[in-house]
């Protein structure tokens, strides 16, 4: 099976659009973003695990998670924890998930020093394959630059590679 490449582009200086086609049915790809037992297997870049993953999958519900670096080869990142919090705004199963994404702490308090984003995931059925479009809108061009400078694009590429691997395991 050929690897489906991630494409990315920036719109209006503050919207990052990511697209990738997965060789798996839409219902299954959608479930990967809904079910904590699936998320634990693929969310985050290579060398990172998800020791905490609490999902209340409904509009107004919260997904609170911790990514932890378990790869000693990642130097200063080894042992580091990165907490995140998503607040779901709208869910249309299996077509769309909209949420606000925040950096947070272990208690779920939002980290105001880091830029939040408004995210929309669109799942498009392509005859048994699924095109996933992720739009992340930041308040400003500077906020988008902040997360890009943190290596977000490499991180999401590795994350979606891991999603592809998980889909191949379970389909």
C-alpha positions as CSV (number, residue, x, y, z in Angstrom):
1,X,0.0,0.0,0.0
2,X,1.4,3.4,-0.9
3,X,1.8,5.9,1.9
4,X,-0.6,8.8,1.5
5,X,1.3,12.1,1.8
6,X,0.2,14.9,4.1
7,X,-0.4,18.1,2.3
8,X,-0.4,21.4,4.2
9,X,-1.1,25.0,3.3
10,X,-1.6,28.3,5.1
11,X,-4.7,30.5,4.4
12,X,-5.1,34.1,5.5
13,X,-1.8,33.9,7.4
14,X,-3.4,32.3,10.4
15,X,-5.2,29.1,9.2
16,X,-3.2,25.9,8.8
17,X,-5.0,23.4,6.5
18,X,-3.8,19.7,6.5
19,X,-5.1,17.1,4.2
20,X,-4.4,13.4,3.9
21,X,-6.3,10.4,2.4
22,X,-6.4,7.2,4.5
23,X,-7.0,3.8,3.0
24,X,-9.8,3.0,5.5
25,X,-13.6,3.5,5.7
26,X,-14.8,6.8,7.0
27,X,-16.6,5.3,10.0
28,X,-13.4,3.8,11.2
29,X,-11.3,6.9,10.7
30,X,-13.9,8.9,12.6
31,X,-13.9,6.4,15.4
32,X,-10.1,6.9,15.8
33,X,-10.8,10.5,17.0
34,X,-13.7,9.5,19.2
35,X,-12.5,6.4,21.1
36,X,-9.8,6.9,23.9
37,X,-8.7,3.3,23.4
38,X,-7.8,4.1,19.8
39,X,-6.4,7.6,20.6
40,X,-3.9,6.1,23.1
41,X,-2.3,4.1,20.2
42,X,-1.6,6.9,17.8
43,X,-2.1,10.4,19.1
44,X,1.2,12.3,19.3
45,X,4.6,12.3,17.5
46,X,6.8,9.2,17.4
47,X,8.4,8.4,20.8
48,X,5.5,9.9,22.7
49,X,2.7,8.1,24.5
50,X,-0.7,9.1,25.9
51,X,-0.7,8.0,29.6
52,X,-3.8,10.2,30.2
53,X,-6.7,10.3,27.8
54,X,-10.1,11.3,29.1
55,X,-12.7,11.8,26.4
56,X,-16.3,13.2,26.9
57,X,-17.2,13.1,23.2
58,X,-20.2,15.4,22.9
59,X,-20.7,19.1,22.1
60,X,-19.5,21.0,25.2
61,X,-17.6,17.9,26.3
62,X,-13.9,17.9,27.0
63,X,-10.9,15.8,25.9
64,X,-8.1,16.2,28.4
65,X,-4.9,14.4,27.6
66,X,-1.2,14.1,28.4
67,X,1.5,13.3,25.9
68,X,4.7,12.0,27.4
69,X,8.1,11.5,25.7
70,X,9.3,8.0,26.2
71,X,12.1,8.0,23.6
72,X,15.5,8.5,25.2
73,X,16.9,9.4,21.8
74,X,14.9,12.7,21.9
75,X,17.3,14.2,24.4
76,X,15.8,17.1,26.4
77,X,12.3,16.0,25.5
78,X,12.7,12.6,27.2
79,X,10.4,12.4,30.2
80,X,8.7,15.7,29.2
81,X,4.9,15.9,29.5
82,X,2.7,18.1,27.3
83,X,-0.9,18.5,28.4
84,X,-3.7,19.4,26.1
85,X,-7.4,20.2,26.4
86,X,-10.0,20.2,23.6
87,X,-13.5,21.5,24.1
88,X,-15.9,20.0,21.5
89,X,-18.1,22.6,19.8
90,X,-19.9,20.5,17.2
91,X,-20.0,16.9,16.2
92,X,-21.7,15.4,13.1
93,X,-20.9,11.7,13.1
94,X,-19.1,10.5,10.9
95,X,-18.6,13.7,9.0
96,X,-17.2,16.4,11.2
97,X,-15.7,17.3,14.5
98,X,-15.2,21.0,15.6
99,X,-13.3,21.9,18.8
100,X,-11.2,24.5,20.4
101,X,-7.7,23.2,21.3
102,X,-5.8,24.5,24.2
103,X,-2.5,23.9,26.0
104,X,-3.3,23.0,29.6
105,X,-1.9,21.6,32.8
106,X,-2.6,18.3,34.5
107,X,-5.7,19.8,36.2
108,X,-7.1,21.0,32.9
109,X,-6.4,24.7,33.5
110,X,-5.8,26.5,30.2
111,X,-2.3,27.8,29.6
112,X,-2.9,31.4,28.5
113,X,0.7,31.9,27.4
114,X,0.3,29.4,24.6
115,X,-2.0,30.0,21.5
116,X,-5.3,28.2,21.3
117,X,-6.8,27.1,17.9
118,X,-10.2,26.6,16.5
119,X,-10.2,23.2,14.7
120,X,-12.5,21.6,12.2
121,X,-11.9,18.0,11.1
122,X,-13.8,17.0,8.0
123,X,-14.1,13.3,7.1
124,X,-14.9,12.7,3.4
125,X,-15.9,9.3,2.1
126,X,-14.0,8.3,-1.1
127,X,-15.3,4.9,-2.0
128,X,-13.9,3.1,1.0
129,X,-11.1,5.5,1.6
130,X,-11.3,8.6,3.7
131,X,-10.0,12.1,3.0
132,X,-9.3,13.9,6.2
133,X,-9.2,17.7,6.2
134,X,-8.0,19.5,9.3
135,X,-8.4,23.3,9.6
136,X,-6.7,25.0,12.5
137,X,-7.4,28.7,12.9
138,X,-5.2,30.8,15.2
139,X,-6.0,34.3,16.5
140,X,-3.0,35.8,14.7
141,X,-0.3,35.1,12.2
142,X,2.2,35.2,15.2
143,X,0.3,32.5,17.0
144,X,0.5,30.2,14.0
145,X,4.2,31.0,13.7
146,X,4.7,30.1,17.4
147,X,3.3,26.6,17.0
148,X,5.0,26.1,13.6
149,X,8.4,27.1,15.2
150,X,7.7,24.4,17.9
151,X,7.8,21.7,15.2
152,X,4.0,21.2,15.0
153,X,4.1,20.2,11.3
154,X,6.6,17.4,11.9
155,X,4.6,16.4,14.9
156,X,1.3,16.2,13.0
157,X,2.9,14.3,10.1
158,X,4.3,11.7,12.5
159,X,0.9,11.6,14.3
160,X,-1.0,11.0,11.1
161,X,1.6,8.3,10.1
162,X,0.8,6.6,13.4
163,X,-2.9,6.9,12.7
164,X,-2.4,5.2,9.3
165,X,-0.5,2.4,11.1
166,X,-3.3,2.0,13.7
167,X,-5.9,1.9,10.9
168,X,-3.9,-0.9,9.2
169,X,-3.9,-2.8,12.5
170,X,-7.6,-2.7,13.2
171,X,-9.3,-2.7,9.8
